[in-house]
Amino acid sequence: MHNRFYLLFIYNTVFITHYQLPLLIHMKALIFAAGKGTRLKPFTDHHPKALAKVNEVPLLERNIKYLKNFGINDFVINIHHFGNQIVDFLNQNNNFGCKIEISDESGELLETGGGLIFARKFLDHGEDFLIMNADILTNINITEFVEYHKKIKDFATLAVSDRESSRKLLFNDDLVLRGWLNVQTGEQRLAEFNKGFKALAFSGVHCINPVIFDKIKRKGKFSVMEEYLDLMQTEHIHGFVHDSILIDVGRPESITEAEKHFK
């Protein structure tokens, strides 16, 4: 009888561990936290947007802990606007038990593409890494996202979803990036004739292979999306479609919306 209960305990332990707990991933994450956050004024007149609070918890803290849930404990955080407040906040919280390196753009705000290149010394070590905007709150399953990225073996995989957005990315039936659309003006950038492409909104989360550093041509201050739209002409960049909660906490009213979903 005791042996039967012991075997049942072992079976349930293995089952729960294998089928219910998320597989932990081990990679670095770059969190973009340098932006001025002009849409979040007046808060950002005196603070970085990454420290804006949702239910009294700063965005940066939420995203560090969110990624830690998937096994990520190694971070690079870029700073510019009131960057000293971010450094002080991390020090006061002992980096939330993580290894955190600061990519300091105090001299010049470089946007996402320039910020990525500036942080190269922290990231170009042969391992894939994650990028996430500090002002995005989501419950995307990061393990599934990373596994998808590694399966298709692209140098860049973009998390996307079918939601309202003024600008959308266009994908073919294989979810390969083929264009960009300004929903309001109708302006498009296409790699080929639009054959009924799927229009999906970018979620501010990417999974990257460091080979991207050899593909990016721009220097200085630029958007990484501009590079993606150039590279789609010759390279495969896939989308990872999710139906998770995602809120761009870029405006005061979006904080109110986020507080309904993130306690």
Secondary structure, 3 states (H helix, E strand, C coil): CHHHHHHHHHHHHHHHHHHCCCCCCCCEEEEECCCCCHHHCCHHHCCCHHHCEECCEEHHHHHHHHHHCCCCCEEEEEECCCHHHHHHHHHHCHHHHCEEEEEECCCCCCHHHHHHHHCHHHHCCCCCEEEEECCEEECCCHHHHHHHHHHHCCCEEEEEECCCCCEEEEECCCCEEEEEEECCCCCEEECCCCCCCEEEEEEEEEEECCCHHHHCCCCCCCCHHHHHHHHCCCCCCEEEECCCCEEECCCHHHHHHHHHHCC
